Amino acid sequence: MQISSFISALPKAELHLHIEGTFEPELMLYIADRNGIDLQFDSVDSLRAAYNFSNLQDFLDIYYQGMNVLLTEEDFYDLTLAYIERVGAQAVRHVEIFFDPQAHTARGIVFKTVIDGIWRALETAREKFDISSNLILCFLRHLDEADAIATLHEALPYRDRITAVGLDSSESGHPPSKFERVFALAREAGFYCVAHAGEEGPPDYVVEALDLLKVSRIDHGNRALEDHALTRRLAKEKIPMTVCPLSNHKLCVVKDLDDHPLPTMLEAGLMVTLNSDDPAFFGGYINENFQVMKDHFDLSNEVLGSIARNSFLASFMSGERRSLLLDELDAYMAGST
């Protein structure tokens, strides 16, 4: 995919990114070999061929299989730094990274190993690339709330490193209401809250995320458009939505990118951001997601710039950092007209 020069240099933030979903086949096989793990794939090509899904659950099956090779702090550092190096070349100035500690602690990997490796890479990102970051701990919704509460307690000693909590994994049959108590505890501990809702689940899941979990952002949210009153509410309250076009297409949330709801979201006045979700599995990082929407809907540079602006406004970064990046974006837009 050819990325336009405007998108390539457009300052932007990524707000919907699962660090475990950045696991490129080359790095996965390298770490598997380093840790003496047999993935049963004899080449990068055969592993990449397995990144072929018909729905969310098919994706999650290979996603969790690959995750099993992550054993040491060095593994988590290498994974995170590889992502940072990629998006540093895509004019990403701030990232808010999801991580799934339950998927690791259930394998016997201690919480400290996971967060130390990720955090050390984020410190490198700040020092080497001037990329600021926030870390979002996601609860796995296919597990019960008691497990989520136990994970929250494990996270409290690292409160200075974790900005928010989120909710991900299999959405169907696991409504946000299932996690109302753990999100209340998280808010009491001072965490911001976000949640995946309305990707495969119905509009009611978006309503529950807003009213019961008190989230600041909706991750995905495509199906909110099925409820006109909810759509008007999201626009009126300026609730940010972290939209992921290539993910939607790869997981068959939309059958064709020509059918993607982004134009409808923009016309409805929703506060949309563009993100890559699990880019190693879905065929592109953030610039590819911007480009594919530009290609399919002939979006102007002005519209693309407004989406980038939304990413800074919707982030959890400090006010000082936000002002700095908005100034950088304004200067870029002024120089591009």
Legacy VTK file of the C-alpha trace (Angstrom):
# vtk DataFile Version 3.0
C-alpha trace
ASCII
DATASET POLYDATA
POINTS 337 float
0.000 0.000 0.000
1.375 3.390 -1.025
1.133 5.874 1.845
0.672 9.521 0.858
3.336 11.991 1.905
0.710 13.936 3.859
-0.314 10.912 5.968
3.288 9.760 6.374
4.262 12.954 8.194
0.918 13.806 9.851
1.460 14.045 13.639
-0.936 11.679 15.360
-1.627 9.558 18.432
-2.612 5.889 18.557
-5.223 5.125 21.200
-6.317 1.572 20.346
-3.355 -0.763 20.170
-2.918 -4.188 21.776
0.784 -4.680 22.311
0.388 -8.446 21.997
-1.222 -7.773 18.609
1.959 -6.195 17.237
3.720 -9.568 17.202
5.105 -9.828 13.679
5.858 -13.411 12.537
9.595 -12.766 12.250
9.840 -11.614 15.872
7.505 -14.346 17.113
9.656 -17.074 15.564
12.844 -15.424 16.845
11.578 -15.240 20.441
10.122 -18.756 20.222
13.546 -20.041 19.167
15.260 -18.021 21.922
12.950 -19.578 24.499
13.068 -23.111 23.062
9.376 -23.167 22.120
8.074 -25.115 19.120
5.343 -23.125 17.358
4.793 -25.872 14.752
5.428 -23.412 11.929
8.531 -23.970 9.841
8.763 -20.523 8.254
7.614 -16.926 8.440
5.378 -17.557 5.426
3.598 -20.509 7.025
3.040 -18.523 10.221
1.782 -15.510 8.295
-0.626 -17.774 6.411
-2.136 -18.709 9.771
-3.016 -15.027 10.277
-6.167 -15.659 8.258
-9.440 -15.345 10.121
-13.163 -15.429 9.508
-14.218 -13.879 12.819
-13.030 -12.508 16.152
-12.754 -15.909 17.836
-10.604 -17.371 15.047
-8.253 -14.431 15.480
-8.149 -14.797 19.260
-7.196 -18.474 18.961
-3.972 -17.728 17.024
-3.427 -14.531 19.026
-3.241 -16.429 22.321
-1.139 -19.217 20.792
1.487 -16.684 19.742
1.373 -14.996 23.110
2.651 -18.195 24.709
6.200 -17.519 23.511
6.458 -14.403 25.722
8.227 -15.551 28.877
10.787 -12.995 30.037
11.079 -9.263 30.639
13.352 -9.130 27.606
10.587 -10.662 25.461
8.087 -7.975 26.446
10.714 -5.279 25.972
11.596 -6.521 22.477
7.913 -6.775 21.485
7.104 -3.258 22.659
10.225 -1.646 21.260
9.617 -3.217 17.841
6.198 -1.537 17.767
7.634 1.798 18.888
10.285 1.727 16.183
7.646 1.064 13.531
5.267 3.844 14.549
8.089 6.251 15.279
8.622 6.168 11.520
4.902 6.871 10.976
4.827 10.257 12.761
3.099 8.808 15.813
3.819 11.189 18.670
1.877 9.512 21.494
0.645 5.950 22.120
-1.823 4.464 24.577
-1.080 0.770 24.744
-3.388 -2.023 25.883
-1.847 -5.048 27.576
-3.530 -8.251 28.804
-1.870 -9.359 32.051
-4.358 -12.185 32.692
-3.248 -13.910 29.498
0.273 -13.988 30.917
-0.259 -14.599 34.632
-2.485 -17.573 33.735
0.630 -19.069 32.080
2.728 -18.532 35.198
4.369 -15.283 34.041
4.395 -12.880 36.976
2.787 -9.457 36.569
6.096 -7.707 37.293
7.844 -9.414 34.375
5.170 -8.221 31.948
4.956 -4.621 33.047
8.698 -4.156 33.605
9.472 -5.214 30.046
6.765 -3.042 28.475
7.566 -0.049 30.687
11.278 -0.176 29.958
10.527 -0.020 26.226
8.185 2.928 26.738
10.938 4.746 28.617
13.210 4.101 25.625
10.453 5.517 23.406
10.381 8.742 25.401
14.145 9.132 25.460
15.032 8.007 21.932
11.970 8.891 19.839
10.191 11.561 21.930
7.056 9.414 21.860
4.959 9.864 24.987
2.785 7.016 26.210
0.145 5.743 28.586
-0.452 2.136 29.559
-3.945 0.626 29.734
-4.528 -2.644 31.583
-7.294 -4.634 29.872
-9.459 -7.199 31.611
-10.311 -10.285 29.550
-14.081 -10.359 29.325
-14.311 -14.108 28.678
-12.996 -14.627 32.243
-15.060 -13.890 35.328
-15.096 -10.648 37.273
-13.386 -12.202 40.295
-10.334 -12.862 38.113
-10.433 -9.248 36.925
-10.610 -7.971 40.501
-7.610 -10.108 41.467
-5.708 -8.655 38.495
-6.630 -5.123 39.547
-5.153 -5.793 42.987
-1.960 -7.060 41.327
-1.792 -3.828 39.353
-2.142 -1.431 42.283
1.582 -1.446 43.203
2.210 -0.180 39.645
-0.370 2.593 39.805
2.261 5.126 38.719
2.754 3.244 35.436
-0.857 2.418 34.532
-3.173 5.214 33.425
-6.415 3.387 32.662
-8.210 0.059 32.617
-10.050 -1.403 29.651
-12.107 -4.403 28.579
-11.281 -6.636 25.615
-11.376 -10.201 24.225
-14.554 -12.031 23.130
-17.405 -9.529 23.224
-20.444 -11.645 22.333
-22.149 -12.956 25.457
-19.955 -10.899 27.785
-21.679 -7.556 28.370
-19.960 -4.678 30.159
-22.382 -5.112 33.071
-20.496 -8.302 33.958
-17.598 -6.068 35.077
-19.411 -3.223 36.800
-17.826 -3.821 40.226
-14.219 -4.062 39.045
-14.558 -0.852 37.054
-15.995 0.880 40.117
-12.962 -0.281 42.092
-10.655 0.917 39.329
-12.253 4.360 39.303
-11.888 4.555 43.088
-8.180 3.780 42.644
-7.872 6.706 40.233
-7.786 4.933 36.872
-9.471 6.238 33.741
-11.785 3.694 32.108
-12.309 2.582 28.503
-13.997 -0.493 27.011
-14.404 -2.375 23.762
-18.098 -2.197 22.925
-20.213 -2.403 19.808
-17.692 -4.310 17.704
-19.590 -7.602 17.652
-21.862 -6.811 20.593
-25.117 -4.819 20.235
-25.634 -1.087 20.844
-26.814 -1.926 24.365
-23.233 -2.894 25.197
-22.144 0.648 24.339
-24.849 2.032 26.617
-23.728 -0.259 29.441
-20.098 0.790 28.979
-21.122 4.435 29.291
-23.640 4.127 32.115
-22.300 1.247 34.202
-18.555 1.316 33.582
-18.413 5.137 33.244
-15.914 4.945 30.400
-14.179 7.967 28.914
-13.829 6.354 25.460
-15.545 3.646 23.429
-13.190 1.257 21.644
-14.660 0.358 18.221
-18.338 1.279 18.708
-19.415 0.542 15.116
-22.786 -0.881 16.078
-23.727 2.217 18.075
-24.925 3.605 14.742
-27.816 1.127 14.838
-29.317 3.176 17.681
-30.036 6.739 16.571
-30.602 8.019 20.105
-27.272 6.527 21.196
-25.512 8.035 18.172
-26.896 11.470 19.048
-25.784 10.995 22.664
-22.241 10.051 21.654
-22.031 13.145 19.458
-23.535 15.481 22.059
-21.285 14.213 24.875
-18.240 14.125 22.558
-17.397 10.557 23.575
-14.269 9.550 21.626
-14.449 6.382 19.548
-11.292 4.476 18.635
-12.137 3.128 15.191
-9.999 0.418 13.552
-10.860 -0.028 9.839
-8.428 -2.796 8.829
-9.368 -4.745 11.950
-13.068 -4.359 11.111
-12.468 -5.716 7.642
-10.163 -8.565 8.663
-12.584 -9.758 11.355
-15.581 -9.384 9.052
-17.213 -6.688 11.173
-17.640 -5.076 7.753
-17.705 -7.233 4.623
-16.052 -4.616 2.446
-14.143 -1.461 3.320
-16.507 0.412 0.993
-19.162 -0.389 3.604
-17.139 0.944 6.545
-19.204 3.299 8.739
-16.504 5.982 9.084
-18.232 8.493 6.758
-21.509 7.999 8.634
-19.711 8.520 11.932
-18.156 11.743 10.667
-21.464 12.997 9.277
-23.091 12.284 12.658
-20.513 14.473 14.376
-18.875 11.648 16.313
-15.406 12.183 17.770
-13.609 9.541 15.717
-9.974 8.470 15.885
-8.210 5.977 13.592
-6.079 3.171 15.014
-4.550 -0.186 14.093
-5.812 -2.498 16.897
-3.644 -5.605 16.236
-1.578 -4.479 13.248
0.638 -7.546 12.814
-2.485 -9.649 12.316
-4.674 -7.185 10.401
-2.420 -6.000 7.619
-1.335 -2.528 8.608
-0.270 -0.025 11.228
-1.834 3.375 11.834
-0.762 5.031 8.578
-2.203 2.132 6.586
-5.527 2.648 8.388
-5.506 6.353 7.536
-4.584 5.582 3.928
-7.229 2.933 3.361
-9.956 5.304 4.569
-8.606 8.085 2.357
-8.538 5.733 -0.634
-12.062 4.390 -0.125
-13.793 7.646 0.763
-11.586 10.311 -0.810
-11.077 12.002 2.549
-9.495 15.431 2.343
-6.312 16.375 4.160
-8.467 18.660 6.315
-10.615 15.731 7.451
-7.576 13.553 8.081
-6.051 16.378 10.117
-9.216 16.685 12.197
-9.086 12.958 12.948
-5.459 13.343 14.058
-6.546 16.295 16.235
-9.208 14.088 17.832
-6.510 11.575 18.747
-4.665 14.179 20.811
-7.842 15.576 22.372
-9.132 12.103 23.282
-5.878 10.932 24.855
-5.015 10.763 28.543
-1.753 12.672 28.073
-0.905 15.683 30.246
-2.285 19.074 29.288
1.218 20.370 28.632
2.035 17.516 26.265
-1.335 17.877 24.508
-0.781 21.589 23.901
2.677 20.886 22.498
1.409 18.241 20.080
-1.607 20.290 19.000
0.752 23.147 18.188
2.888 20.721 16.175
-0.196 19.513 14.314
-1.390 23.083 13.620
2.012 23.996 12.214
1.996 20.901 10.019
-1.500 21.608 8.697
-0.647 25.229 8.011
2.428 24.164 6.070
0.477 21.587 4.066
-2.153 23.915 2.615
LINES 1 338
337 0 1 2 3 4 5 6 7 8 9 10 11 12 13 14 15 16 17 18 19 20 21 22 23 24 25 26 27 28 29 30 31 32 33 34 35 36 37 38 39 40 41 42 43 44 45 46 47 48 49 50 51 52 53 54 55 56 57 58 59 60 61 62 63 64 65 66 67 68 69 70 71 72 73 74 75 76 77 78 79 80 81 82 83 84 85 86 87 88 89 90 91 92 93 94 95 96 97 98 99 100 101 102 103 104 105 106 107 108 109 110 111 112 113 114 115 116 117 118 119 120 121 122 123 124 125 126 127 128 129 130 131 132 133 134 135 136 137 138 139 140 141 142 143 144 145 146 147 148 149 150 151 152 153 154 155 156 157 158 159 160 161 162 163 164 165 166 167 168 169 170 171 172 173 174 175 176 177 178 179 180 181 182 183 184 185 186 187 188 189 190 191 192 193 194 195 196 197 198 199 200 201 202 203 204 205 206 207 208 209 210 211 212 213 214 215 216 217 218 219 220 221 222 223 224 225 226 227 228 229 230 231 232 233 234 235 236 237 238 239 240 241 242 243 244 245 246 247 248 249 250 251 252 253 254 255 256 257 258 259 260 261 262 263 264 265 266 267 268 269 270 271 272 273 274 275 276 277 278 279 280 281 282 283 284 285 286 287 288 289 290 291 292 293 294 295 296 297 298 299 300 301 302 303 304 305 306 307 308 309 310 311 312 313 314 315 316 317 318 319 320 321 322 323 324 325 326 327 328 329 330 331 332 333 334 335 336
